[in-house]
Amino acid sequence: MENQEQPQGTAQKEIKEMFARFFLDIAKLIFATLVLGNILSLFFSTAELWKILCLIAIGLFTTLISALAAYNIIKNKHHERN
């Protein structure tokens, strides 16, 4: 019976690790597109300033949420080992 529980536990760990990597990748993509992209558009665009600043704020917020989700998944994974 122990052998049956072990593969299931390792599968759950792999899934959690995959989700953590997914959320980190999402955070990087959001940061690159919404934050860095709109900072560049501040210099090269004629769009209204408040629209660009709102997109930067939304990008920072969603980057933070995604990174925190990944951190919590990783933190919970390490607590399960102990």
N, C-alpha and C positions, 0 to 999 in steps of 0.2 A: 504493500500500500504506500509505503514511503516513496517508492520510485514513481508512482503515478502523480503524487503531489509535487514532486520536484520539477518535472517538466512544465507543469502548469504554472508554478511560481516563476520559473525563468521566462516563460512566455509573457507573463504579466510584466515582468521587469523590462523585457525587450519592447513591449508596447508602450510602456511609460517613457522609456528612453527615446523611442521614435516620436512620441507626442512632444516631448521636451525639445528635441531637435526641430520639429515642425514649428513650434511656437517661436523659437529663436530665429529660424529662417524668416518667418512672417514678420517678426520685429525688425529684422535687417531690411527686408524689402519695403516695409512701410516707411522706415526712416529714410531710406535712399530716395524713394519716390516722392512722398509728401513733404518731408522736411528739407532735404538737400535740393530737390528739384524746385521747390518753391522759393528757397533762398536764392537760387540762381535766377529765378524769374523776377525777383525784386530788382535785379540789375538790368535785365533785358526785356522786360515786359511793360506794357502800358496799362495793365489791368489795375483795378482799384486796390489800394494798399490793404484795406480791411479784409478783402477776400483772400488775399495771399496770406495775411497773418492768421486768419481763421484756419486755413488749410494747414499751416505750420503747427498751430496749436493742436488741431485734431490729430495730426501726424505724431506729435510728441506724446499725446495722451494714449493713442492706440499702440505706439511703440512700447510705452511703459507698461500697459496692460498685458501685452503679449510677452514681454520679457519677464514680468512678474509671474505669469502663468507658467512659463518654462522653469523659472526658479523654484516655484512651489512644487512642481512635478519632480524636479531633481531632488529637492530637499526631502520630500516624502519618500522617495526611492531610497535615499540614504538612511532614513529613520527605520525603514522596514528591514534593512540589513542588520541593524543592531538589535 
